[in-house]
Amino acid sequence: MIKNFINLISNLLDLCKLKVVSLILLTAVVGMFLAVPAPYFPDWLLVLNASIGIGLASASAAVFNHVVDEKIDIQMSRTDQRPLPQGKVSRFQALTWGVLLGILGLGILQLFVNTLTMILTFISLIGYAVIYTLYLKRATPQNIVIGGAAGAAPPVLGWTAITGGQNIEFALLLFLIVFIWTPPHFWALAIHRVKEYKKVNIPMLPVTHGIAYTKRQILLYTILLVVVTVLPYLTGMSGLIYLISALVLGAIFLWYAINIITRPKDVQIAWKTFTYSINYLMLIFLALLVDHYWLITTL
């Protein structure tokens, strides 16, 4: 009995996409710290409550994504080992788990953070779990571009958790970075898995417009991403440490984007680009945080 319970909990946690949630939380927490002028720090209890609330809501969205995609997940080698396709968790259990996580997350944000953050988090949850997963993903090759708004919200959620709507224009710069990052990040994966997306009739860009076209779009979006990541420096939000980091990380991303085009026989280059893009987003947000507090470390 205990073993079965432990296995159930493990499978329910697998539905939460914890690695994705951890990256989401990183961008949200950096938004929290950037919302407070250095050398001051945000209230730690507020950071904790906001992180728990945003994390639970993100996990809830991930669970609903699993439920909606169950039928196509079983047909794709990347996803066929997930708990729902394997029958390790029933649809009812998954739905109950997703609703519970969502209620807990939004409740914590309402009770211990603020109403604005709760509302924006709820909109993001619906945007990803319903609008993107249920409709956009199956309706248009621009699904990633349009649906990327939900995935780009966490830095804004972190910012509003600390300050409400004060100076939110700076949070929107963080939103823009993640928003522009999303298409080249996911299209690299879509190229790597294009046969599987074609098999399940999901209109990802390489399926509808071809791999060559998608590669050019990755390069164009990556160039735009490098430009966008300079904006925090140009607006005075960050300093030289961030600027240098952003340019170096962006140059590496550009190298991958160019190599996707110039090395068509390298079957792993798209996957390598996808994995680098994850590290890129993590490192660029850490660079923002280090830059924000670097004076403290020199005292």
C-alpha positions, 0 to 999 in steps of 0.5 A: 500500500505504501509503495503504491502511494509513493509510486502515485506521488512520484508519477503525479510529480512527473506530470508537473514538469519540475525541470520546466517549473524550476526554470520558470521560478528562476525567471520569476525570482530574478524578477522579484529581486530586480524589482527592489533597488540594490543593495536592498533585498525583497522581503524573504517571506514574500519571495517564498510565498510568491515562489510557492504560489507561482510554482504551484500554478505553473505545475498545475498548467503542466498537468493540464498540458499532459491531460490535453496531450495524452492522445498525441503523447502516446504516439511520440517517442519523446513523450510516450513514457509519460505517466498518462500514456503509460497508464500509471495515472488515470485522467481523473487523478491527473485532473484532480491533481491539476485543479488542486495545485492550481487552487493552492497556488492561486490561493497562496498568491491571493492570501499572502502576495497580492491580487494583481499577481494572482490574476496575472498568474491565473491568466498565464495558467489559462493561456498555457493550459487552455489557449495554447495547449488546447487550441493554438498548438493544433491550429496554427504554425505560429502557436509557439509565437502566440502562446509564448506570452504565457511562458514569458509571464513569470518575470512579470509575476515576480516583479508584481509580487514585490511591487504591485504595478510600480515600474512595471515597464522594466518587468516588461523588458524581462517578459520581452526577452523570454517571449523572443527566446521562446520561438528559436528555443522550441523550433530547434526541438521541433526540427529535431522531432519533426517526424513525430509532430508530422505523425500526430498532425501538430502544425509546428513550423517545420511541418507546415513550412519546411525545415529550411524555412524554420532554420531561417526563422530561428536565425532571425529570431536569435538576432532579434533576441540579441538586440532585445537583450541589450535593452536592459542596459540601454534603459539603465536597468542593468550595467556592464556585467550584464551587457558583456554576459548578454553579448557573449551568450548571444554570440554563442546562440547565434553560432548555433543558429548559423550552424543549424543552417550551414551544417545540414548533415549534422543530425544533432545540431538542432538538439544541441541548439535546443539544449543550449537555449535552456542554459542560455536563458538560465545564465542570462537571468543569473547575469541580470541578478549578479549585475544588480548586486555586484557592488555589494560583493566589492565592498 
